[in-house]
């Protein structure tokens, strides 16, 4: 048995970017900063996130830089030029705090 599941709450670092895949589907890329305190010092970890199809469209329409989001998904590694990069592939996205549209804060996909 194995499990690849991650849950994060953080703020989006820049406006999400839309990309069309080879199959014609929509993919959205965005980064999320998660901050915590360790030994009295604040530290921030960045997660590169990808969303596909309906989640991608939801993110493009409801998320921008500074939006606080809850992300549920799995980690996926990719190798490029002898380096390993990790992406969080989203399965669930909730907008917790949207500074631009406060009335949409309870919606999610």
Steps between C-alpha positions, in 0.01 A plus 500: 500500500620854429370855537594827329281774648582853607291783649622859514359841589687800369497806278538502123829662399401638160201489268434148366622424149287311245659248263336279239627141510578291191164327544320838492414509871558805717775487762562773755834554672535705816715514813388498863704629794455321833651675803559368849721570799791277594722578799346846517577585136247520221581289196320469169479199271383534140290239322474490120142396427326373188128462441322346202163527326220631730735577789720701264204706379379558857844624605528734201162654581531525881866521602761771465820607673444523877196270513506263796421146385465149637653248259464124513695283259799278438869562434646410161868507407645587160861476390658759276874526431595279798286703741179386667212744521188446710148614414188485713224363275176641639190290557312753714523879526314726743525878498528604866571871465485690175605857556340609174165319534413442866150372420641198305712376795286195580496352151722213399561230246 
